[in-house]
Amino acid sequence: MSSSSIPSTSSPRRRRRFSPPIPISRIASLACAIWAASAGLAAAFDLQGHRGARGLAPENTLAGFKVAQDLGVTTLETDLAVTRDGIVVISHDPVLNPALTRGPDGQWLTAAGPAIRSLSLDELKRYDISRMNPASKYAQQFPEQKPADGQRFPTLAEFFAQAAPEVRFNIEIKTDPAKPDLTLAPLPSPRLPSTAFARPRPRRAAPCSRSTGAA
């Protein structure tokens, strides 16, 4: 019998099927539905909105925080910076990010900066953060993010004023010891005596005596 007459035992290759990516909005809705369905375990599950809802709305904006709250998050996560005149504002970056920021002339910044620390609040409010620069690599990570015209850097007070009473906060204070010119200098800590760091000795419980007489 020739080798050509032997039937082949190899199975045909199976074609791999690739599922389309799941939209971020569906993932967020599913997460909120799971959280709502487990009301008894709500205290043990914390659904956080990272920089608001940056996958769906401009990050660290009042519009983005509103979207996150409408989805049902229990905690809003955000970051802080401080302006030249000492106002605490919301920003992940200590300098203006060209992927997120347009200048007072309406044009995208061509480079990072200036530092928020070098701007007054009035100067900072002139910059627009309503959308991502579509030409940036950063924008490609969030194709479902929708712009929200008119968004400016919010102050911490504006952030708190918009938050619902039951919402909690996860706030990062951005500092970099290697770049002290970008953030506030840390406050000097008081000098504590060495005994303050000593491990306390365990106390022995006093022996208990049973009362035999009337009170």
TILUMNU-698918 format. One record per atom (N, C-alpha, C): residue number from 1; residue in one letter; atom name; x, y, z. Coordinates in pm, whole numbers, plus 50000, padded with zeros to 5 digits. Each point is the difference from the previous one (the first is absolute). Example, Ala and Ser with C-alpha at 12.3 -4.5 7.8 and 13.67 -1.06 7.14 Angstrom:
2
ATOM   k r  a    c1    c2    c3
ATOM   1 a  N 51319 49431 50780
ATOM   1 a CA 49911 50119 50000
ATOM   1 a  C 50090 50120 50000
ATOM   2 s  N 49965 50105 49928
ATOM   2 s CA 50082 50119 50006
ATOM   2 s  C 49923 50109 50073
***
This chain:
215
ATOM   k r  a    c1    c2    c3
ATOM   1 m  N 50086 49881 50000
ATOM   1 m CA 49914 50119 50000
ATOM   1 m  C 50089 50124 50000
ATOM   2 s  N 49974 50086 49911
ATOM   2 s CA 50080 50122 49991
ATOM   2 s  C 49957 50097 50107
ATOM   3 s  N 50092 50091 50030
ATOM   3 s CA 49972 50100 50104
ATOM   3 s  C 49888 50093 49959
ATOM   4 s  N 49979 50013 49867
ATOM   4 s CA 49896 50092 49954
ATOM   4 s  C 49861 49947 50027
ATOM   5 s  N 49988 49864 50018
ATOM   5 s CA 49868 49942 50023
ATOM   5 s  C 49960 49998 50146
ATOM   6 i  N 50095 50037 50091
ATOM   6 i CA 49970 50000 50144
ATOM   6 i  C 49920 50124 50032
ATOM   7 p  N 49882 49985 50059
ATOM   7 p CA 49919 50120 50031
ATOM   7 p  C 50067 50085 50107
ATOM   8 s  N 49985 50126 49987
ATOM   8 s CA 50060 50095 50095
ATOM   8 s  C 49921 49999 50130
ATOM   9 t  N 50072 49998 50112
ATOM   9 t CA 49935 50001 50132
ATOM   9 t  C 50002 50137 50065
ATOM  10 s  N 50068 50095 49935
ATOM  10 s CA 50007 50134 50058
ATOM  10 s  C 49867 50072 49983
ATOM  11 s  N 49958 50070 50104
ATOM  11 s CA 49874 50073 49994
ATOM  11 s  C 50023 50138 49942
ATOM  12 p  N 49901 50053 49931
ATOM  12 p CA 50017 50135 49942
ATOM  12 p  C 50017 50103 50111
ATOM  13 r  N 50078 50103 49972
ATOM  13 r CA 50024 50105 50098
ATOM  13 r  C 49872 50078 50027
ATOM  14 r  N 49981 50026 50125
ATOM  14 r CA 49883 50079 50037
ATOM  14 r  C 50035 50148 49994
ATOM  15 r  N 49912 50076 49945
ATOM  15 r CA 50022 50144 49991
ATOM  15 r  C 49967 50066 50134
ATOM  16 r  N 50090 50086 50042
ATOM  16 r CA 49977 50071 50124
ATOM  16 r  C 49900 50114 49978
ATOM  17 r  N 49910 50010 50091
ATOM  17 r CA 49902 50106 49992
ATOM  17 r  C 50032 50106 50104
ATOM  18 f  N 50011 50122 49956
ATOM  18 f CA 50033 50110 50087
ATOM  18 f  C 49873 50081 50029
ATOM  19 s  N 49970 50011 50128
ATOM  19 s CA 49882 50077 50038
ATOM  19 s  C 50032 50148 49998
ATOM  20 p  N 49907 50082 49958
ATOM  20 p CA 50024 50145 50000
ATOM  20 p  C 50016 50050 50143
ATOM  21 p  N 50079 50106 50023
ATOM  21 p CA 50019 50053 50135
ATOM  21 p  C 49869 50050 50061
ATOM  22 i  N 49985 49978 50130
ATOM  22 i CA 49879 50043 50070
ATOM  22 i  C 50010 50148 50029
ATOM  23 p  N 49900 50080 49964
ATOM  23 p CA 50006 50144 50028
ATOM  23 p  C 50013 50028 50149
ATOM  24 i  N 50074 50107 50032
ATOM  24 i CA 50020 50036 50140
ATOM  24 i  C 49867 50031 50067
ATOM  25 s  N 49909 50061 49928
ATOM  25 s CA 49871 50035 50060
ATOM  25 s  C 49925 49875 50047
ATOM  26 r  N 50011 49890 49924
ATOM  26 r CA 49933 49877 50040
ATOM  26 r  C 50066 49940 50124
ATOM  27 i  N 50134 50007 50004
ATOM  27 i CA 50071 49949 50117
ATOM  27 i  C 49961 50078 50124
ATOM  28 a  N 49993 50133 49987
ATOM  28 a CA 49963 50083 50114
ATOM  28 a  C 49858 49970 50044
ATOM  29 s  N 49908 49985 49904
ATOM  29 s CA 49861 49970 50035
ATOM  29 s  C 49989 49865 50069
ATOM  30 l  N 50078 49901 49952
ATOM  30 l CA 49998 49868 50061
ATOM  30 l  C 50052 50005 50142
ATOM  31 a  N 50107 50076 50021
ATOM  31 a CA 50055 50012 50135
ATOM  31 a  C 49901 50063 50095
ATOM  32 c  N 49931 50104 49953
ATOM  32 c CA 49900 50066 50084
ATOM  32 c  C 49882 49907 50028
ATOM  33 a  N 49961 49919 49900
ATOM  33 a CA 49889 49908 50020
ATOM  33 a  C 50035 49893 50103
ATOM  34 i  N 50124 49951 49995
ATOM  34 i CA 50044 49900 50098
ATOM  34 i  C 50000 50060 50139
ATOM  35 w  N 50048 50123 50010
ATOM  35 w CA 50003 50068 50130
ATOM  35 w  C 49858 50020 50054
ATOM  36 a  N 49909 50041 49914
ATOM  36 a CA 49863 50025 50044
ATOM  36 a  C 49931 49871 50040
ATOM  37 a  N 50031 49890 49929
ATOM  37 a CA 49936 49873 50031
ATOM  37 a  C 50047 49941 50132
ATOM  38 s  N 50119 50039 50044
ATOM  38 s CA 50055 49947 50125
ATOM  38 s  C 49990 50106 50108
ATOM  39 a  N 49879 50046 50026
ATOM  39 a CA 49980 50108 50097
ATOM  39 a  C 50047 49959 50138
ATOM  40 g  N 49986 49872 50032
ATOM  40 g CA 50045 49956 50132
ATOM  40 g  C 50149 50005 50017
ATOM  41 l  N 50075 49996 49889
ATOM  41 l CA 50145 50004 50007
ATOM  41 l  C 50056 50135 49958
ATOM  42 a  N 49912 50101 49992
ATOM  42 a CA 50042 50132 49950
ATOM  42 a  C 50110 50059 50087
ATOM  43 a  N 49993 49975 50130
ATOM  43 a CA 50099 50057 50090
ATOM  43 a  C 50138 49940 49977
ATOM  44 a  N 50005 49880 49941
ATOM  44 a CA 50128 49934 49980
ATOM  44 a  C 50056 50023 49861
ATOM  45 f  N 49927 50069 49913
ATOM  45 f CA 50044 50022 49862
ATOM  45 f  C 50000 50149 49971
ATOM  46 d  N 50114 50052 49960
ATOM  46 d CA 50015 50143 49974
ATOM  46 d  C 50021 50021 49851
ATOM  47 l  N 49903 50057 49933
ATOM  47 l CA 50009 50027 49856
ATOM  47 l  C 50052 50141 49981
ATOM  48 q  N 50124 50013 49950
ATOM  48 q CA 50064 50130 49989
ATOM  48 q  C 50000 50049 49856
ATOM  49 g  N 49980 50132 49987
ATOM  49 g CA 50011 50066 49870
ATOM  49 g  C 50136 50064 49987
ATOM  50 h  N 50089 49938 49920
ATOM  50 h CA 50138 50047 49989
ATOM  50 h  C 50007 50128 49918
ATOM  51 r  N 50044 50108 50067
ATOM  51 r CA 50002 50134 49938
ATOM  51 r  C 49862 50036 49946
ATOM  52 g  N 49899 49956 50073
ATOM  52 g CA 49863 50020 49956
ATOM  52 g  C 49954 49879 49921
ATOM  53 a  N 49992 50015 49870
ATOM  53 a CA 49967 49888 49910
ATOM  53 a  C 50074 50024 49869
ATOM  54 r  N 50132 49995 50006
ATOM  54 r CA 50079 50045 49885
ATOM  54 r  C 49982 49915 49875
ATOM  55 g  N 49947 49879 50014
ATOM  55 g CA 49972 49922 49881
ATOM  55 g  C 49878 50049 49925
ATOM  56 l  N 49917 50082 50067
ATOM  56 l CA 49875 50045 49940
ATOM  56 l  C 49989 50151 49990
ATOM  57 a  N 50071 50074 50087
ATOM  57 a CA 49990 50146 50003
ATOM  57 a  C 50137 50058 50034
ATOM  58 p  N 50023 50128 49969
ATOM  58 p CA 50130 50061 50028
ATOM  58 p  C 50043 49980 50146
ATOM  59 e  N 50122 49956 50019
ATOM  59 e CA 50046 49964 50134
ATOM  59 e  C 50017 50121 50090
ATOM  60 n  N 49975 49977 50128
ATOM  60 n CA 50018 50102 50103
ATOM  60 n  C 49926 50131 49967
ATOM  61 t  N 49879 49985 49948
ATOM  61 t CA 49914 50116 49974
ATOM  61 t  C 49870 49980 50076
ATOM  62 l  N 49926 50108 50022
ATOM  62 l CA 49871 49988 50065
ATOM  62 l  C 49904 49915 49918
ATOM  63 a  N 50011 50010 49868
ATOM  63 a CA 49916 49917 49913
ATOM  63 a  C 50033 49852 50017
ATOM  64 g  N 50129 49969 50010
ATOM  64 g CA 50040 49861 50018
ATOM  64 g  C 49958 49944 50134
ATOM  65 f  N 50009 50081 50105
ATOM  65 f CA 49957 49954 50132
ATOM  65 f  C 49848 49977 50004
ATOM  66 k  N 49926 50081 49926
ATOM  66 k CA 49854 49980 49994
ATOM  66 k  C 49966 49870 49930
ATOM  67 v  N 50071 49969 49892
ATOM  67 v CA 49977 49874 49930
ATOM  67 v  C 50027 49882 50093
ATOM  68 a  N 50108 50009 50075
ATOM  68 a CA 50034 49892 50093
ATOM  68 a  C 49891 49981 50104
ATOM  69 q  N 49948 50110 50054
ATOM  69 q CA 49895 49989 50102
ATOM  69 q  C 49870 49947 49939
ATOM  70 d  N 49972 50039 49877
ATOM  70 d CA 49880 49949 49933
ATOM  70 d  C 50009 49849 49977
ATOM  71 l  N 50122 49949 49985
ATOM  71 l CA 50020 49856 49983
ATOM  71 l  C 49985 49925 50132
ATOM  72 g  N 50010 50073 50112
ATOM  72 g CA 49981 49937 50130
ATOM  72 g  C 50126 49970 50076
ATOM  73 v  N 50112 50069 49972
ATOM  73 v CA 50122 49974 50076
ATOM  73 v  C 49980 50037 50146
ATOM  74 t  N 50074 49935 50086
ATOM  74 t CA 49994 50032 50143
ATOM  74 t  C 50115 50090 50043
ATOM  75 t  N 50106 50005 49919
ATOM  75 t CA 50116 50084 50033
ATOM  75 t  C 50049 50071 49874
ATOM  76 l  N 50033 50127 50014
ATOM  76 l CA 50062 50076 49891
ATOM  76 l  C 50149 50010 50028
ATOM  77 e  N 50080 49953 49904
ATOM  77 e CA 50146 50009 50012
ATOM  77 e  C 50049 50118 49918
ATOM  78 t  N 50091 50079 50057
ATOM  78 t CA 50052 50115 49929
ATOM  78 t  C 50135 50040 50056
ATOM  79 d  N 50055 50111 49948
ATOM  79 d CA 50134 50045 50036
ATOM  79 d  C 49999 50151 50021
ATOM  80 l  N 50101 50047 50073
ATOM  80 l CA 50003 50141 50036
ATOM  80 l  C 50125 50070 49951
ATOM  81 a  N 49985 50130 49978
ATOM  81 a CA 50111 50092 49974
ATOM  81 a  C 49966 50131 50069
ATOM  82 v  N 50097 50089 50009
ATOM  82 v CA 49980 50129 50068
ATOM  82 v  C 50050 50111 49908
ATOM  83 t  N 49918 50102 49983
ATOM  83 t CA 50036 50112 49913
ATOM  83 t  C 50097 50096 50071
ATOM  84 r  N 50047 50098 49926
ATOM  84 r CA 50094 50098 50055
ATOM  84 r  C 49939 50079 50115
ATOM  85 d  N 49869 50025 49992
ATOM  85 d CA 49934 50076 50106
ATOM  85 d  C 49939 49910 50107
ATOM  86 g  N 50046 49873 50004
ATOM  86 g CA 49966 49912 50111
ATOM  86 g  C 49864 49934 49994
ATOM  87 i  N 49941 49987 49882
ATOM  87 i CA 49869 49936 49985
ATOM  87 i  C 50022 49853 49962
ATOM  88 v  N 49935 49911 50073
ATOM  88 v CA 50010 49857 49970
ATOM  88 v  C 49906 49967 49884
ATOM  89 v  N 50056 49939 49896
ATOM  89 v CA 49923 49967 49879
ATOM  89 v  C 50015 49852 49969
ATOM  90 i  N 49918 49954 49907
ATOM  90 i CA 50001 49860 49958
ATOM  90 i  C 50085 49985 49876
ATOM  91 s  N 50105 49917 50009
ATOM  91 s CA 50083 49970 49883
ATOM  91 s  C 50089 49881 50032
ATOM  92 h  N 50010 49907 49906
ATOM  92 h CA 50089 49886 50018
ATOM  92 h  C 50145 50039 49979
ATOM  93 d  N 50024 50095 49909
ATOM  93 d CA 50136 50038 49965
ATOM  93 d  C 50035 50134 50064
ATOM  94 p  N 50125 50016 50047
ATOM  94 p CA 50040 50130 50056
ATOM  94 p  C 50020 50107 49895
ATOM  95 v  N 50011 49958 49874
ATOM  95 v CA 50010 50094 49888
ATOM  95 v  C 49885 49974 49904
ATOM  96 l  N 49970 50096 49914
ATOM  96 l CA 49891 49982 49905
ATOM  96 l  C 50037 49894 49897
ATOM  97 n  N 49909 49907 49980
ATOM  97 n CA 50023 49886 49911
ATOM  97 n  C 49954 50035 49859
ATOM  98 p  N 50090 49997 49901
ATOM  98 p CA 49960 50038 49863
ATOM  98 p  C 49900 49905 49937
ATOM  99 a  N 49986 49879 50055
ATOM  99 a CA 49900 49907 49946
ATOM  99 a  C 49859 50033 50046
ATOM 100 l  N 49991 50090 50100
ATOM 100 l CA 49870 50032 50059
ATOM 100 l  C 49965 50148 49996
ATOM 101 t  N 50096 50085 49971
ATOM 101 t CA 49983 50143 50026
ATOM 101 t  C 50012 50085 49874
ATOM 102 r  N 49906 50093 49988
ATOM 102 r CA 50008 50103 49898
ATOM 102 r  C 50019 50136 50067
ATOM 103 g  N 50079 50085 49937
ATOM 103 g CA 50031 50129 50056
ATOM 103 g  C 49886 50099 49984
ATOM 104 p  N 50018 50122 50052
ATOM 104 p CA 49897 50103 49986
ATOM 104 p  C 49966 50032 49855
ATOM 105 d  N 50093 49970 49908
ATOM 105 d CA 49974 50024 49858
ATOM 105 d  C 49924 49885 49934
ATOM 106 g  N 49967 49897 50077
ATOM 106 g CA 49926 49886 49945
ATOM 106 g  C 50087 49896 49933
ATOM 107 q  N 50131 50019 49998
ATOM 107 q CA 50091 49907 49935
ATOM 107 q  C 50058 49902 50103
ATOM 108 w  N 50028 49877 49953
ATOM 108 w CA 50060 49900 50087
ATOM 108 w  C 50141 50042 50039
ATOM 109 l  N 50036 49975 50124
ATOM 109 l CA 50137 50026 50042
ATOM 109 l  C 50094 49907 49923
ATOM 110 t  N 50114 50052 49964
ATOM 110 t CA 50096 49920 49923
ATOM 110 t  C 50102 49931 50089
ATOM 111 a  N 50003 50035 50128
ATOM 111 a CA 50094 49939 50095
ATOM 111 a  C 49940 50009 50139
ATOM 112 a  N 50054 49921 50091
ATOM 112 a CA 49951 50002 50137
ATOM 112 a  C 50034 50132 50068
ATOM 113 g  N 49908 50046 50084
ATOM 113 g CA 50024 50123 50074
ATOM 113 g  C 49905 50110 49956
ATOM 114 p  N 49997 50107 50076
ATOM 114 p CA 50081 50028 50117
ATOM 114 p  C 49953 49924 50124
ATOM 115 a  N 50079 50011 50108
ATOM 115 a CA 49964 49933 50125
ATOM 115 a  C 49881 50071 50063
ATOM 116 i  N 49909 49922 50054
ATOM 116 i CA 49883 50058 50068
ATOM 116 i  C 50046 50087 50116
ATOM 117 r  N 50108 49964 50062
ATOM 117 r CA 50053 50075 50113
ATOM 117 r  C 50038 50143 49959
ATOM 118 s  N 50028 50022 49872
ATOM 118 s CA 50043 50131 49953
ATOM 118 s  C 49884 50087 49953
ATOM 119 l  N 49878 49946 50000
ATOM 119 l CA 49883 50071 49949
ATOM 119 l  C 49906 50038 50115
ATOM 120 s  N 49937 50115 49988
ATOM 120 s CA 49893 50035 50092
ATOM 120 s  C 49875 49923 49959
ATOM 121 l  N 49898 49998 50086
ATOM 121 l CA 49878 49929 49965
ATOM 121 l  C 49934 50062 49878
ATOM 122 d  N 49999 50132 49992
ATOM 122 d CA 49940 50066 49884
ATOM 122 d  C 50073 49962 49872
ATOM 123 e  N 50133 49991 50005
ATOM 123 e CA 50077 49961 49882
ATOM 123 e  C 49973 49855 49963
ATOM 124 l  N 49990 49914 50100
ATOM 124 l CA 49976 49858 49974
ATOM 124 l  C 49862 49978 49938
ATOM 125 k  N 49902 50077 50043
ATOM 125 k CA 49863 49984 49950
ATOM 125 k  C 49986 50039 49853
ATOM 126 r  N 50102 50063 49943
ATOM 126 r CA 49994 50036 49858
ATOM 126 r  C 50028 49879 49909
ATOM 127 y  N 50052 49894 50057
ATOM 127 y CA 50033 49881 49921
ATOM 127 y  C 49880 49905 49996
ATOM 128 d  N 49979 49940 49884
ATOM 128 d CA 49885 49913 49975
ATOM 128 d  C 50042 49854 50008
ATOM 129 i  N 49922 49920 50075
ATOM 129 i CA 50027 49856 50011
ATOM 129 i  C 49872 49921 49969
ATOM 130 s  N 49930 50045 49899
ATOM 130 s CA 49870 49941 49965
ATOM 130 s  C 50011 49872 49919
ATOM 131 r  N 50116 49969 49947
ATOM 131 r CA 50016 49883 49914
ATOM 131 r  C 50148 49965 49991
ATOM 132 m  N 50029 49884 49940
ATOM 132 m CA 50138 49960 49976
ATOM 132 m  C 50044 50041 49861
ATOM 133 n  N 50128 50024 49986
ATOM 133 n CA 50056 50028 49868
ATOM 133 n  C 49989 49874 49914
ATOM 134 p  N 49919 50001 49895
ATOM 134 p CA 49981 49877 49921
ATOM 134 p  C 50128 49950 49935
ATOM 135 a  N 50099 50085 49986
ATOM 135 a CA 50126 49958 49938
ATOM 135 a  C 50097 49937 50099
ATOM 136 s  N 49966 49997 50129
ATOM 136 s CA 50090 49948 50102
ATOM 136 s  C 49983 49850 50017
ATOM 137 k  N 50107 49934 50044
ATOM 137 k CA 49992 49858 50030
ATOM 137 k  C 49909 49974 50119
ATOM 138 y  N 49993 50096 50090
ATOM 138 y CA 49917 49984 50118
ATOM 138 y  C 49853 49987 49962
ATOM 139 a  N 49957 50076 49901
ATOM 139 a CA 49860 49995 49957
ATOM 139 a  C 49963 49865 49942
ATOM 140 q  N 50097 49928 49943
ATOM 140 q CA 49971 49871 49941
ATOM 140 q  C 49964 49895 50105
ATOM 141 q  N 50035 50026 50126
ATOM 141 q CA 49968 49905 50106
ATOM 141 q  C 49853 50005 50042
ATOM 142 f  N 49932 50111 49968
ATOM 142 f CA 49863 50019 50045
ATOM 142 f  C 49911 50042 49884
ATOM 143 p  N 49975 49909 49907
ATOM 143 p CA 49923 50038 49880
ATOM 143 p  C 49854 50034 50030
ATOM 144 e  N 49948 49961 50116
ATOM 144 e CA 49860 50025 50032
ATOM 144 e  C 49980 50127 50082
ATOM 145 q  N 50108 50070 50030
ATOM 145 q CA 49984 50122 50078
ATOM 145 q  C 49932 50108 49915
ATOM 146 k  N 49896 50061 50057
ATOM 146 k CA 49928 50106 49931
ATOM 146 k  C 50039 50136 50057
ATOM 147 p  N 50021 50100 49915
ATOM 147 p CA 50037 50133 50050
ATOM 147 p  C 49886 50065 50077
ATOM 148 a  N 50036 50096 50083
ATOM 148 a CA 49901 50078 50076
ATOM 148 a  C 50046 50145 49997
ATOM 149 d  N 49948 50075 49906
ATOM 149 d CA 50047 50137 49978
ATOM 149 d  C 49987 50086 50125
ATOM 150 g  N 50097 50090 50015
ATOM 150 g CA 49996 50097 50108
ATOM 150 g  C 50067 49956 50129
ATOM 151 q  N 50067 49886 49999
ATOM 151 q CA 50063 49951 50123
ATOM 151 q  C 50133 50070 50026
ATOM 152 r  N 50018 50044 50124
ATOM 152 r CA 50125 50060 50046
ATOM 152 r  C 50050 49924 50122
ATOM 153 f  N 50122 50029 50042
ATOM 153 f CA 50055 49934 50119
ATOM 153 f  C 49913 50037 50120
ATOM 154 p  N 49935 49902 50064
ATOM 154 p CA 49916 50032 50116
ATOM 154 p  C 50084 50018 50126
ATOM 155 t  N 49950 50081 50091
ATOM 155 t CA 50063 50011 50130
ATOM 155 t  C 49952 49884 50088
ATOM 156 l  N 50072 49976 50108
ATOM 156 l CA 49958 49895 50092
ATOM 156 l  C 49864 50035 50061
ATOM 157 a  N 49976 50128 50026
ATOM 157 a CA 49872 50042 50056
ATOM 157 a  C 49886 49971 49902
ATOM 158 e  N 50021 50024 49870
ATOM 158 e CA 49898 49970 49899
ATOM 158 e  C 49975 49850 49990
ATOM 159 f  N 50106 49923 50013
ATOM 159 f CA 49990 49854 49997
ATOM 159 f  C 49914 49949 50116
ATOM 160 f  N 50026 50049 50121
ATOM 160 f CA 49922 49959 50116
ATOM 160 f  C 49855 50046 49989
ATOM 161 a  N 49979 50120 49947
ATOM 161 a CA 49864 50054 49991
ATOM 161 a  C 49913 49917 49907
ATOM 162 q  N 50059 49940 49897
ATOM 162 q CA 49921 49922 49905
ATOM 162 q  C 49975 49857 50046
ATOM 163 a  N 50082 49951 50091
ATOM 163 a CA 49992 49860 50040
ATOM 163 a  C 49875 49974 50084
ATOM 164 a  N 49941 49885 49979
ATOM 164 a CA 49883 49960 50078
ATOM 164 a  C 50043 49972 50145
ATOM 165 p  N 49909 50018 50095
ATOM 165 p CA 50037 49984 50141
ATOM 165 p  C 50054 49863 50036
ATOM 166 e  N 49951 49896 49930
ATOM 166 e CA 50043 49864 50036
ATOM 166 e  C 50128 49956 49931
ATOM 167 v  N 50052 50081 49908
ATOM 167 v CA 50121 49962 49926
ATOM 167 v  C 50123 50020 50086
ATOM 168 r  N 50092 49904 49989
ATOM 168 r CA 50128 50010 50070
ATOM 168 r  C 50108 50047 49904
ATOM 169 f  N 50118 50028 50053
ATOM 169 f CA 50107 50057 49919
ATOM 169 f  C 50132 49924 50019
ATOM 170 n  N 50071 49986 49891
ATOM 170 n CA 50136 49946 50001
ATOM 170 n  C 50086 50104 49930
ATOM 171 i  N 50070 50081 50078
ATOM 171 i CA 50069 50117 49944
ATOM 171 i  C 50151 49984 50017
ATOM 172 e  N 50071 50012 49889
ATOM 172 e CA 50146 49992 50001
ATOM 172 e  C 50061 50140 50003
ATOM 173 i  N 50094 50019 50091
ATOM 173 i CA 50073 50126 50008
ATOM 173 i  C 50131 49982 49924
ATOM 174 k  N 50011 50065 49887
ATOM 174 k CA 50115 49980 49912
ATOM 174 k  C 50119 50083 50047
ATOM 175 t  N 50107 49931 50038
ATOM 175 t CA 50126 50066 50035
ATOM 175 t  C 50114 49919 49940
ATOM 176 d  N 50111 50066 49973
ATOM 176 d CA 50117 49934 49944
ATOM 176 d  C 50125 50064 50060
ATOM 177 p  N 50067 49932 50094
ATOM 177 p CA 50120 50059 50061
ATOM 177 p  C 50108 50034 49898
ATOM 178 a  N 49999 49930 49886
ATOM 178 a CA 50102 50025 49898
ATOM 178 a  C 49969 50124 49917
ATOM 179 k  N 49875 50051 50011
ATOM 179 k CA 49959 50118 49923
ATOM 179 k  C 49929 50098 50094
ATOM 180 p  N 50072 50058 50094
ATOM 180 p CA 49935 50085 50100
ATOM 180 p  C 49937 50126 49943
ATOM 181 d  N 50040 50041 49878
ATOM 181 d CA 49945 50122 49942
ATOM 181 d  C 49860 49980 49944
ATOM 182 l  N 49953 49875 49991
ATOM 182 l CA 49869 49972 49941
ATOM 182 l  C 49889 49993 50102
ATOM 183 t  N 50034 49978 50127
ATOM 183 t CA 49898 49985 50103
ATOM 183 t  C 50040 50078 50124
ATOM 184 l  N 49908 50010 50094
ATOM 184 l CA 50030 50067 50126
ATOM 184 l  C 50105 49923 50078
ATOM 185 a  N 50082 50075 50072
ATOM 185 a CA 50098 49936 50087
ATOM 185 a  C 49929 49935 50118
ATOM 186 p  N 50045 49883 50045
ATOM 186 p CA 49935 49936 50115
ATOM 186 p  C 50018 50083 50125
ATOM 187 l  N 49900 49997 50086
ATOM 187 l CA 50007 50073 50126
ATOM 187 l  C 50099 49931 50093
ATOM 188 p  N 50081 50077 50073
ATOM 188 p CA 50094 49935 50093
ATOM 188 p  C 49925 49930 50111
ATOM 189 s  N 50043 49879 50031
ATOM 189 s CA 49936 49924 50105
ATOM 189 s  C 50066 50031 50134
ATOM 190 p  N 49926 50000 50109
ATOM 190 p CA 50059 50029 50130
ATOM 190 p  C 50098 49892 50041
ATOM 191 r  N 50104 50042 50072
ATOM 191 r CA 50101 49905 50046
ATOM 191 r  C 49945 49927 50122
ATOM 192 l  N 49988 49869 49989
ATOM 192 l CA 49945 49921 50107
ATOM 192 l  C 50111 49933 50080
ATOM 193 p  N 49981 49983 50129
ATOM 193 p CA 50101 49929 50080
ATOM 193 p  C 50011 49855 49957
ATOM 194 s  N 50115 49941 50023
ATOM 194 s CA 50021 49862 49958
ATOM 194 s  C 49904 49904 50068
ATOM 195 t  N 49952 50038 50118
ATOM 195 t CA 49907 49912 50070
ATOM 195 t  C 49866 49990 49928
ATOM 196 a  N 49972 50095 49910
ATOM 196 a CA 49873 49996 49929
ATOM 196 a  C 49993 49881 49905
ATOM 197 f  N 50116 49946 49959
ATOM 197 f CA 50003 49888 49907
ATOM 197 f  C 50030 49868 50070
ATOM 198 a  N 50014 50006 50134
ATOM 198 a CA 50029 49877 50075
ATOM 198 a  C 49875 49915 50009
ATOM 199 r  N 50019 49871 49990
ATOM 199 r CA 49887 49908 50008
ATOM 199 r  C 49954 49989 50144
ATOM 200 p  N 49873 50028 50029
ATOM 200 p CA 49955 49994 50139
ATOM 200 p  C 50002 49858 50054
ATOM 201 r  N 50034 49989 50128
ATOM 201 r CA 50001 49870 50065
ATOM 201 r  C 49857 49956 50031
ATOM 202 p  N 49972 49872 49979
ATOM 202 p CA 49863 49953 50031
ATOM 202 p  C 49973 50007 50149
ATOM 203 r  N 49882 50047 50032
ATOM 203 r CA 49963 50009 50141
ATOM 203 r  C 49938 49868 50046
ATOM 204 r  N 50034 49964 50126
ATOM 204 r CA 49941 49881 50058
ATOM 204 r  C 49865 50034 50063
ATOM 205 a  N 49905 49916 49977
ATOM 205 a CA 49869 50022 50056
ATOM 205 a  C 50004 49979 50150
ATOM 206 a  N 49930 50087 50071
ATOM 206 a CA 49993 49986 50146
ATOM 206 a  C 49918 49879 50035
ATOM 207 p  N 50042 49927 50106
ATOM 207 p CA 49923 49881 50038
ATOM 207 p  C 49860 50037 50044
ATOM 208 c  N 49905 49917 49962
ATOM 208 c CA 49860 50026 50034
ATOM 208 c  C 49967 49932 50132
ATOM 209 s  N 49928 50068 50083
ATOM 209 s CA 49956 49941 50127
ATOM 209 s  C 49850 49995 50004
ATOM 210 r  N 49948 49894 50053
ATOM 210 r CA 49854 49982 50007
ATOM 210 r  C 49950 50060 50130
ATOM 211 s  N 49905 50084 49989
ATOM 211 s CA 49944 50066 50119
ATOM 211 s  C 49913 49902 50078
ATOM 212 t  N 50024 50001 50131
ATOM 212 t CA 49922 49908 50085
ATOM 212 t  C 49901 50073 50088
ATOM 213 g  N 50016 50132 50012
ATOM 213 g CA 49909 50073 50086
ATOM 213 g  C 49896 50074 49920
ATOM 214 a  N 49901 50052 50069
ATOM 214 a CA 49895 50077 49935
ATOM 214 a  C 50053 50137 49967
ATOM 215 a  N 49954 50057 49887
ATOM 215 a CA 50045 50131 49959
ATOM 215 a  C 49944 50106 50089
***
